[in-house]
Amino acid sequence: MTSPASPGALSDLRVVELGQLIAGPFCGQLLGDMGADVIKVEPPVTGDPMREWGQGSEKVHWEVIGRNKRSVSANLRVPEGQALVRRLIATADVLIENFKPGTLEKWGMGPDKLLAEQPGLIIARMSGYGQTGPYSDRAGFGGIGEAMGGWRYIVGEPDRPPSRMGVSIGDTLTASYGCMGVLAALHHRERTGQGQVIDAALYESVLQVMEGLVPEYAASGYIRERSGSILPGVAPSNVYRCKDGEFMIGANKDSLWKRLAAAMGRPELGDDPRYATHIARGDNQTELDEMIEAWTGALSVDEVEALMIEYSVPAGRVYRAPDMIADPHFQAREAIIEVETERFGPLKMQSSFPRLSGTPSGVRRPAPSRPGQHNAEIYGGLLGIEAAELERLGAAGVI
C-alpha cells in the first residue's frame, strides 16, 4: 500500500457516509482518498450491497470503493439507530447520502433539522432526479440517469438498441459532482461559517457532460444519433485495425492531420481539399477512416505506434486490465497500486487521482472487511458509549 508522506488535504475533516452502492460511496471514496476521515454507516450484518458486487469470481469492487473508510453499523429503520447516527453526524463536517428523496426526512434527519442544530454542516445528497420536481420521488439508478440525461441514446451502433458504457458512469459522475460541491461548500463555510445542501441528480450529472447535444437541437433542430465508434463530423478519430490488434488514433485537427498524412507516407493528403479542413474531413469521414485502416491493416501495432510517436500524433493502444498493469508508464506514475486488503491480501487497484503536489492523496487504510468493524472504536472512543451499552445495542439489532 502506498503511504503518502502527507495525511492528505482534507485530513482535518470528518465525513459521515450513509449511502449505499455507488453514487454516495464513490463520493466518500474521493474525499477519503484526499485524507478525510470517512465513517461509513452500514446496515447491521448484511452491510452495503457493494460488498457482493463486481465482475469475476471474486467480488472485489468493495475493496476500491470502501478504502480509506471506517465502518460502523446502525439500523436506520429504528429510532435508536437514528438517534445513534444523529449523534455521529453531530461530530461531522460533511454528511453524504444517496437515498430516495424524503428518506432522511422520514428518519428525522432532514437537512432542516440537521442544519438547525449544526449550521456549518455540509450535506451532499445524490439521487436519481434531484430533491425537487415532479419526478423527485421516483427511484433512480445510474443507468436510468444515463438514459434520461441523453447518454444511452447516442451510445452503440446505429442499427441496434442503445448500449451501455460498461461501467456505471452515471453514478460516478454524480459522485464526482457531489464531491466538487462539497469542496465548494467547504470554501464557502470557511468564509461564512455556514453549511449548505448539495443536490446532485443522476440525470443532471450526465446532462452536464453531453457537450453540444441540447444547443445543437435548439439552434438547428439537429438530434444526435448512435454512431458506433465515431463522433460524426470529427475525423479522423477512431480505433483502427492493425495486423495484430487495434490502435486508437486521434488526428482530428488540421495540423495533426498533416502529421498523420506524412506518417502514412502520403503528405500530399494534408493539403487535399477533401481532407484539409475540419469540415471537409467530417464530410468525408467514412472514406477517410477506410483509407487510414487500409494503411494500419498492413502494419503491426508496434509499427503504427512508433510512427505516431515519431510524427507526434495523439494515439494509443486499446488497453485491458493486464495491459495496464504491465505498462511502464502506469508503473512509473504508480497509476495502479497494490493495497494490502483484509479479505484478499495484496490487491492491485487504481491509485488516487488527481495528483496534488503538496498534499498528495493516497490509500491510507484498506476497506473494512465486515460491517460495523469499527463500532467500538467510533461509538466507544468517539461518542463515549460504554461497552455494556454497545453490547445491548448489538443484541437488540440496533448495531
N, C-alpha and C positions, 0 to 999 in steps of 0.2 A: 504494500500500500504506500502511495506517495504521502509524505508528511511535510506539507509546506512549512517553511520557517515562520510565516505569518499565520496567526489564528484566523485570518480572513477579515474582509472589510466590514462584515456585519456581526462580528463576534460579540458585540455588546447588546445584541437584540435577542429577545425570546419570541418564538413563533409557536402558536398552538394550531395544529392541523387537525381539522375534523373531517376532511374529505376522504373519499374512497376512490378506488380505481385510478384514473389517470389525471384528469384536469387539476383537481386540488392537490393531490400528492406530487405531481410534477412541479407545480409552483413551489411546494415545500422543498423539493429536491434542489431547485435552483437557489433558493435562499439559504438552504443548508450548505450547499457547496461553497457559497460565499461567506460562510462562517457563522451564520445564525444558529442559535440553539433551538432546534426544531423538536417539539414534543408532539408526537403523533398519538391521537386518541383513537383506539380501535375497539370494536365490539368484543366483549369477553369471549374467550375460547376460539371463535372462528377467525377473528381478525379481519383485516382488509382483504377482500376477494383477490386483490392483486397478488397475494401470496401464492395463488394457484394459477396465475395467468402466464402466458408466453407460449412460444413455439418450441418444438423439440421434446425429447423425452424428459428433460429436467426443466422445470418451470423456474427460470432464474430472473425474470424481469423485475421481480421484487427487490433483488439484490442491488439493482441500479436505483429504482425509484424510492427505495427505503433507506438508502445510505445517508449518513450524517444525521440520523434521527434517533431519538429515544422513544420507546413505546410504552404507553400506559393503556389500560383497558378501562372502559366505562360503558355501562348500559344507558344510552341516552334516551331510552324509551320509558325510564322510570324516574320519579322525582329525585331520588337520592343520587342517581347518576348525573342528572342535570345539575344538581347543586354542587356536586364534586367538580364537575368540569367548569362551572362558573367560578369556583374558587381558583382553578388553574388559570382561566382566562384573565383573572384579576392580576396575575403576575406577568402578563404577556404584553408585548408591544404590538403584535400582529396576530390576527385570527384569520385562518384560511378555512373556507368551507365550499363544498360543491354539491349540496343537497338541492332537491327540488325547492323552488322559492316557497316560502311560508313555513318550511320545516323548522328552522331556528326559532321563528316566532311561536310556533306551536309548543316548542320546548322551553319557552320562557327566556330565550336568549336572542331575541331580535335586536337589531342594531340600535333601536331607540332606547331600549333598556340598558344595553351594554355601554353605549356612549354616554348615557346619563350618569352612570357610575364611573366610567373611565373616559373622560373627554379626549384623551390622547390616543385611544385605541384605533388601530387601522384594521378594517375588516375587508378582506378580499373574498368576494362572492362570485363563484363561477357556476353558470347554469346554461341550459340549452338556449333559452330565448331571452334571458335577462330577467331582472326583478320586477319589471313593469310591462305593460302592454297586454293585448288580448290573448297572446299565446304563453304568457309567463308561467301559468300553472301547468303547462304540458311537460311531460317527461321528455328529456332530450339527451342523447349520447353524441359523441364526436361525429359519427357518420351522418347523423341527422343534420348537424350543423354544417357539415361539408356539403350535403345535398341542398339545403336551403340557402347557404352562402354562395352557391354557384360553382363550387369546385367540382362536384361529382359529374355535373352535366358535361363539362368540357374534357373529362379525362377518359381516354380509351380510343378505340378505333371508330371511325365514322359509321360503319355498318353494324355496330354492336351496341348493346346497352351500356350505360355509364359504368365505369370501372372505379375501383378504389386504388389508393396510392400504395398500399402495402403496410403503412404504419398509421397510427391514429393521429393524423396531423391536426384535425380539428381540436382535439383535446390539448395537444402540446402547444399549439398556437395560443389557445385561450389561457393556458397556464403561463405562457411567456408574457402575454399582455397583462395578466394578473400580477405577475412579478414586477413588470415595468410600472404598473400602477402603484404597487406597494412602495417601490423606491421613490417615485414622485411624491407620494403621500408622506413618506418619511422626511423628505426635504421640506415639504410644507410644514410639517409638525415641528421641525427644528426651528423654523422662523416664528411660528404662531402658537405652538403647544397644542394645536387642535388635530385630532384624528379625523378620519372620514371613511366612507364606504366606497370600495371599488366594485363596480358592477360589470363583470366581464361575461358576455354571452358567447356561446359557441359559434352561432351563425354570424355574428358581427365580427368575430376574430377572423373567420375565414374570409368574409367580405372585405376586410381590410387589406388583404394581400391579393385581391383579384385585379390589380393593375387597372387597365382602362376599360374593363368589361362594362360597367354601368355608363360612364360618359360616352363610350363608343355608340351605345344604343341611343342615348339621349341626343347625341349630336347628329347621327346619320341613320339610325334605325338598324345598325349592324348588330347582329347577335352572334357571339362566338359559339362555334360548334366543336364537337370532338374532332381532333385532327391527328390522332395517333402520336407518333414520335416527334412531329414537327410543331412549331408555332407558326401559323400561317403568316407569310409576309416577312419572316425573319430568317434569312438564309445567307450562307449555309450554317446551320446549327443542328446537328443530328448525330446519331450513332451509326457508324458505317462498318460494314463487314470487311474484315481482312482475311488473309488465307487461314489464320489460326485463331481467330477471335473477333471481338468487336472493339471499336475505338470511337471515342467522342471527340468531335471537332467543332469548335465554335468560332467561326471566322466571319461573323455577321456584322462587319464594319468595313467600310471601303478600304482602308489601309490594310486591314487584316486579310481581306480577300486577295489583295495584290500579293501579299506574302504567301498565302496558300497556293495561288496560281503559280508563283515562282517555284515553290517547293514541289509542285506537281510536274515541273519541267515545262510548263506552258505559260510563261509570263505574259504573253500577248492577251490572255483571257482577263488579266487585271484591268485592261482598258477596253475590253469588248463592251459595246453599248448594251448588250443583253445582260451583263452582269456587273457593270462598273459602279452602279449606284445601289443604295439600299432598296429603293422602289423597284428598280429593274430586276434585282436578284429575287425579290419577293414575287414578281410577276412570272419569273422563270424558275421557281423553286424546285419543281419536280425534276425537270431536265438537269438542273444544276446538281441535285443530290445524286441522280443516276450517274452523271459524269464523274463525280467525286468517288462514288462507290466502285465504279469501274476501275479507277486508279488504285484505291485502297485494296480492292479484292485481289490484286496481283502482288501485294506485299504482305509481309508479316506485321503483327502489331509492333514488334520491336523496331522494324524498319520505318513504319509510319511515325512512331513516337520520336525516333531520332531526327527525322526531318522536321517535325513540328517544333522540336526544341531548337534545332539549327536556325529555323526561319522565324522563331518567336511567335508562333501561332498558338493561341489558347487551345489546349487539347488534353485529354487524359484517358486513362484506362477505365473500363467499367468494372468496378470492384464489387466483390462479395466479401463476407467477413474474413475468410482465410487470406485473401489478398491484402486486406487492411492490416492484419496482424503481421504479415511478412514484409510490408513495405518499409524501406529505410527512412522515408520522410516521416511517416507516422511514428516510427520508433524514435527518431531524433527529437521530435517535438513532444513525445510522450502523449500523443493523442489517445492512445489506448494504454491503460494502466492495468496492473494486476493488484487486486484487492483481496486481502485475506478475509474471506467470509466465514461466518459461523456455521453455515449449513453445508457449504460446498468446498471449503478450503480456498486455495488460491484461484481467483476467477478474473479473467480478463474482461474489461468493460471500457466504455468511453470515459475519458477524463472529464474535468470540469472546464466549462467554457462560459464566457470569453476569458482571455488571459489578462490579469491585472498585474502590472509590474511591481507595484509597491505592496499590495495586499493580496497575494495570489490565492485563488480558490483551490480546493482540493478535497479529497476524501479523508476525513479525519476519524470516522468510525464506520464499520460495516452496518448493513441493515440489521435491525433486531431480528433474532431468529424466532421469536414467539411473541404473540400479543401480550401486552402487559409486562414485558420483560423488566421494565424499569419502574414498576409500581412502587416498590419500597423506596427506591432512590428518589423518586419525584414526589409521590404522595407523602412519604415519610419525611424525607430530607428537606424538600422544598415547602410543602404545606404543613409539616409538623404533625401529621396524623399518626397516632400510636399504632404499634404493631397489632395489638389486640383488636383495634377498630378496623384495621385493614383486613384482618382475618375474618371479622364479622361481615364486612362488605363483600369479601370473596364468597363466603358461604351463602350469602343472600343473592348472589348473582349480579351484584352491582358492578363489581370489577372482576 
